[in-house]
Amino acid sequence: MGGAVSAGEDNDDLIDNLKEAQYIRSGYVEQAFRAIDRGDYYLVGYRDNAYKDLAWKHGNIHLSAPCIYSEVMEALKLQQGLSFLNLGSGTGYLSTMVGLIIGPFGVNHGVELHRDVVDYAKEKLDNFIKNNDSFDKFEFCEPIFIVGNCLEISSDSRQYDRIYCGAGVQKDHENYMKILLKVGGILVMPIEDQLTQITRTGQCSWESKNILAVSFAPLVQQNRAEGSKPDAVELPPVTVRSLQDLSRIYIRRTLRDLTNEESPDKGLVQRAPQKRKRRRCRRRRINTYVFVGNQLIPQAVESEEDERIEEEQHKEVQEKEEERDIGSIEILKAVNVLRDKIMTLPLPESLKAYLLHYRDK
């Protein structure tokens, strides 16, 4: 599934194409997509396909096409502080993007059938948090992934504001999925070859809307011996943040607001400047003819127009690389503004360390 937009040269180029094709329509969704390089979720040796609008599968590891993830993120209508459940959470790519939007007071849980995929997702999440400096880690809702069959979730589990199922849902499992949703919540799942948005409008009422024709592998039903009880999946508990954590978040927010007021141009940069699309010019050729033996053979010869076009394209490539380098520098400078501000404050070193520490790299 996929192929709806042109392949990109890198992550930003892919996002530009998704925006142009109207798959990404919201600013906050765009920012989440740009903050996470899709290529980082591919195995080494397969990254050449990362920026194509195509699904990818290797063993149990699977990524849906970018156009599908775009429609899902838009359909979920995410907001800060919401609870999110990802059924068939896979590599954790989507859950990580959701975590950037729902923020530190949200809930972000994922259930995945395969243990090796959960280990892979945890590794990718750890790398993202430790090595990515383009987002505020204290404003991130870290996903929690567990191993289990999402059709065996305990009947007394909590309900969620937003739910996504990344596998095809059969009609007889539709109500099971709906029960996991809070009133006012949104469930997005593929059902009968349609990516569907379901909104729970009351205790016993729902509204459904078809988004996109899709083809997903079906949910795996657990094989069980006759008369045996399945292992119920216990979802992660929701922990209450400590007063220290809450204080740190709000102190950092206050300092950021003050810094932005003092120097508006130093506010957090969400992305590098948008790159200009390379013009695709049809090469013009002049045909001349040469004799080979006793035959007259046409032969293409480069014209002055060809040389001019090549020079222009080479110049545009150089400008694009310069823009990318400048954009990367600006993002790093912006992210470090708050750190610099904290370091200059007349505070005990232990408090500065607490305000800045998230994880050891």
N, C-alpha and C positions, 0 to 999 in steps of 0.2 A: 504494500500500500504506500502511496506517495507519488513523487514525481510531478507534483502540481506546480512547482516553481523551479526556476533554474538553479543549477548547482552554484555554490559560492566558493570563493577562493579561500575563505577563512570564516570564522564564526560571525564576525560583523557583516561580512558580505552576505552570508546566508540570511541573517536577520533583516538586512535591507531588502532582500528578495521577498521574504515573507510579508514584510510591511507593504511592499509595492503590490503584492497579490491580495492584500486585505485579509490575510490570515491573522496577522497581529494588528490589532486596532486600538489598543490601550497603551498609554505611556508606561504604566507600572508593569505591564506584561513584557513590553519591550525591554525595560531595564533589567528584569529578571533574566530574560534570555541572553542579554549581552553580558551579564555578570558571570555566567557559567559557560565555559567553552565546551560545546558538545563533543569535540574531539577528545577531551580528557576522559570521556566515559567509554572510549573504544579501546580495545586491546592493541598493543603495539603491533604494527604491521597491517592494521586495518583502517588507520586514520585517513587514508586517501578518500574514503567514502563518507567521512564524518559530516561533510558540508553539502552532501547531496540530499535532496528531499526524498529519501528512501528509508525504509525500515532496515534494521540490521539484526542478525541473529547469529550467535556462535555458541553451540551447545545450549545451555540453559539461559545464557545471557541474551537479552533482547532489548532493543530500543525501537520505539515506534518512529514513524516518519515525522520530521519537524512540523509539517502542516497539521498533523493530527494533534501533536502536543500544543500547538498554537491554538487550535479550536478548543481543546480541553481547558487550557488556562483562561481563555476568554469566557467560556461557558460557566466556569466555576464562580465567577464574580467574587474574587477573593478580597478580603479586607483584613486589616490588622485585628488581632485578638481572636480570630476564628479557630475552631478545631477542625482538623483535616485528617481523613482516613484514606490511605491509598491501598486498595486491594489488588495485590499483584504488583508490589512496589518495584520489583526488578532492580535495575542499577541504582535507583535513588535519584536519578537525574530530575524527574518531575518533582519529587518531594523536596529536593533542595531548592528548586525555583520557588515552590510554594512557601518554603520557610523564609525566604527573603521578603515575601510580601506580608505574611500574617504576623511577623515580628515576634518579639520576646515574650509576649503574653498569650501567644497562640499555643495550640496543641498540634503536633505533627507526628502521626503514627503510620507505619507501613507494615503490611502483612505479605510475606512472600513464601511460596511453597518450597523453594529449593534453598538449602543451607549454603551451598557454594555461592549462590547469587547474593544472599544476605551478606556473606563475608566480603564479596566484591563491592557491594554498595557501601558497606562500612569503611572499606579502604578508600574508595573514591571520595566519600564524605570527609574523611580525615585529611586527605590530601587537599581538598578544596578549602577547608578551614585553615589549615596550617600554611598553605602556600599562596592563597589568593588575597591580595591586599586591596581589592577594588570594592570592598563593601565593609560596613561596620559590623563586626562579629557580635557585638553586644546587642544589635538590633535584629538578630537572626534567630529563628525558631528551629533548632536542630532536630532533624528527623530521628525517630527511634524505630528501628526495624526489628521485626521478630519473625521467626520461622513458623509457618503454619498454613493450613488450608483455609482460605477465606470463607469457604462454605460450612466451616465447623466452628464459627465464632460462638462463644458462650452466649446463651439466651439472655443473661442478665447483664450484658456488657453495656457500657455507656453509649449514648448517641452522639452524633457529630454534626457540625454545621455544614461541612462540605465532604463529599465522598467521591472518589474516582475509582472505577474498576477497569483495570487494563487488560481484561480478557473478555471474550464473548460470553454474554449472559443468556442462558436459555430462559424461555418465557416462564417456566415453572419456578425459577429462582428470583424472579423480579420482585415479588412481595418480600422475600427474605432480605433483599438489599434495601428496600424502602424502609423497613422497620429500624434499620441502623441510623436513619436520618432524623434529625430534630425537626420540629415544626418550624417552617420558614427556611429550612435548609435546602441545599441543592445537591443532587446526585447526578453524575455524568458517567454513562456506561454504554458500551456497544451492545445492542440487543436487536436481534433479527436483522443483522447487517446494516444497522443504522446507529451512528453515534447519537445518543439521546440525552437530553437535559430534562431531569425530573425535579420539580419543585414541590416540596411538601407544604401544602397550604393550610392543612388542619390535621387533627388526629387521624382522620380516615379519608383525607382528600389530597389528591396530587394533580399537578398539571404537567403534561409531557410535551416536549418539542423536539422534533428531529433536526439534527444539526448537519450531518454529513453521512453519505454512504461510505461504509467501511467494511473491511474484512479482517476479523480478529480470530485467533485461535481460541477455542472454547475453554471455559473454566474446567480445571481438572477435578473430577469427583473422586473422593477417597475410596479406595477399594477396602472393603471390610468383610471379615468372615461373618457368616450367618449368625445372627444373635449377638454379635459383639457390639459394644458401644464405641463410637468414634472418640478420639481424643479431642476434647473441646479446646479451642484456642482462647487463651486469656489475653486480652489486649493489655498493653502497658498501662500502669497506673498514671493518673494525672497528679503531678507533684506541685505543691505550692511553693513559690519562690520565697527564699529567705528575705528578711528585712534588709540584710546586707546587699543582696543582689538587686532588690528594688531600688535601694539608695544609689547604688552604682549606676544603674540605668538612667535614673532621673538626674543625677549630677552630670553625667555625660551629655544628656540631652540639653540641659540648661547651659552648659559650657559651649556646646555646639551652636545653640541659638545665639548666644552672646558673641561668639566668634564670627558668625555669619552677619550679625548686625554691624560689627566693627569693620569687617572686610567682606562685603557681599560677593566680591569676585573670587573669594577663596572658598565659597561654599562647595559642598561635595559635588564633584563632577560625576555624572552617571555613566558617561561613555566617552570614548574618543570621538573627535569630529567625524561626521559621516563622510565616507570616502566617495569621491566622484566615480561614477560608473565609467568604465573604459569604453570609448566609442568603438563600435564594431563597424569598420569600414570595409566595403567590398573593394578588393584590389583590382585596379584597372590595368590591363595589359595591352601591349601593342604587339600584334603578330607580324613576324617577318617570315620569309620562306627561304629555305636552303635546299640545294640539290644533293641528294644522297643517291649515288648511282645515276639512274635516269629518272628518279622520282623527285617531285617537288614536295617537300615536307614543311608544314607550318611549325614555327618555333616561337614560343613566347619570350619577349624581351622586356626587361624592367623599364618603365618609363620614369620621367622626372616626378610625375605625380605619385608613383609608388614610393619613391625615395622620400618625398615630403610626408606622406602618410606614416611611413615607418618612423621618421624622426618625431612626429607628433605623438605617436603611441608610446615611443620610448620616453619622451618627456613626461607624459601623463603617468606612466608607471613610476618614474622617479618621484614625482610630486605626491603620489599616493603613499609611497613608502615613507616620505618625510612627514606627511600628515599623521600616519600611524605612529611613528616614533614620538612626535610631539604630543599626540593624544595620550600615549602611555605615560609620558612624563607628567602631564597635567593630572592624570588620575592619581598617580602615586603622590604627587605634591598635595592634592586635595585631601587624600585619606590621612596624610601625616599632619594636617593643620591642627586637628584636635589633639593629637599626641603632643605636638610642640606647645600648644596652649597649656596643657596640663603640666608639662615639665617646667614651665616658667612660673607657675603659681607657687606662692609661699606656703606649701603644704609639706607635712612630714613625708619622707621618702617612702615609708610603708604605705601611706594612703595613695601616693602617686602610682606605686606599683600595683595596688589593688584596682585602681581606676583603669589601668592599662593592660593588666594581665588577663588573657583569655585561655590560651593554651601554650604549653612549651613547644617551640618549633624544633 
